[in-house]
Amino acid sequence: MMKDEIKINSEEGEVFDKKQIALAIRNSTFNDDLKCSLLEEGILDKCQGCSLKCICDSIDQVAQNYIDKTTDVINNFNFE
């Protein structure tokens, strides 16, 4: 049975499941988007000054790296 939870219980206590985080980022590359709920809910009006900005930027880069590494151009077409 698959669980769709980002936290798992271990002997040390609750820990974050890297697989679930990785799947969330990967799944966002399939016709989905990554968005910030702080912006969407109007809590913040811009990213500048947010303490999470560097993490969000890194997540965007991880998603782009995944796309770059898993997307192969099979053929190019030229319609001139």
N, C-alpha and C positions, 0 to 999 in steps of 0.2 A: 504494500500500500504506500503510495507517494503522499508525503505531506507537503503542503504549500506554505510552510512557515519559515521565516527568516531566522528565528532563534531555535536552538535545540538545547536540550538539557544534557549536561554531562556531569561527571563526578565533581568537577570544579564549580559547577553552577551553570547558569545560562550562558551560552556562547552563540555568536553569529555564525550561520552556515554559509561558508564561502560559495558552495554550489548554488544555493538559492540566490545569492547576490549576483553571481556570474550569469545564471539563467535569466534573471531580470534584465541585466544589461544586454545580453544576447537577444532576448525576445523583443527588446525595444528597437532592434535593428530590422525587424520584420514588419514593415508597414505600421510601426508604432513610433512614438516619440518619447523622449525623456523631457519631463517638465518639472518645475519646482512648485510645490504646493504653497510655499510662502508667497510666491508671486501670483499664482493662480487665485489664491484666497484673499489677495490684497493686503496681506500682512506686511510685505515689503513691496516697494514700487520699482526697485532696481537691485541688481546683484552687488553693485559697488558697496563696500562697507560690510557686507555679510561675512561672517566668520566661516561659513561653509563654501564660499566661492571657490577656493582652491581645490576643494574636494569635488565640487560639481564640475569644474573645468577638467579635472583629471578623469572623471567618469565619462564625460563627453569624448575625451581623447581615447579612452579604453574602448568605447563603442566604435569610434572611427577606426581604430587599429584592428578591431575584430572584423569590420567590414572589409578593410583593405587586405587582410590576410586570408579571408575566406571567399573572396570574390575573384573569380578568374574570367578574364575576357577570352571568350572562345573564338570569336570572329569579329572583324570590323567590316562595316559596310560603307560604301561611298556611293551616294546617289547623285552623281554629277551629270 
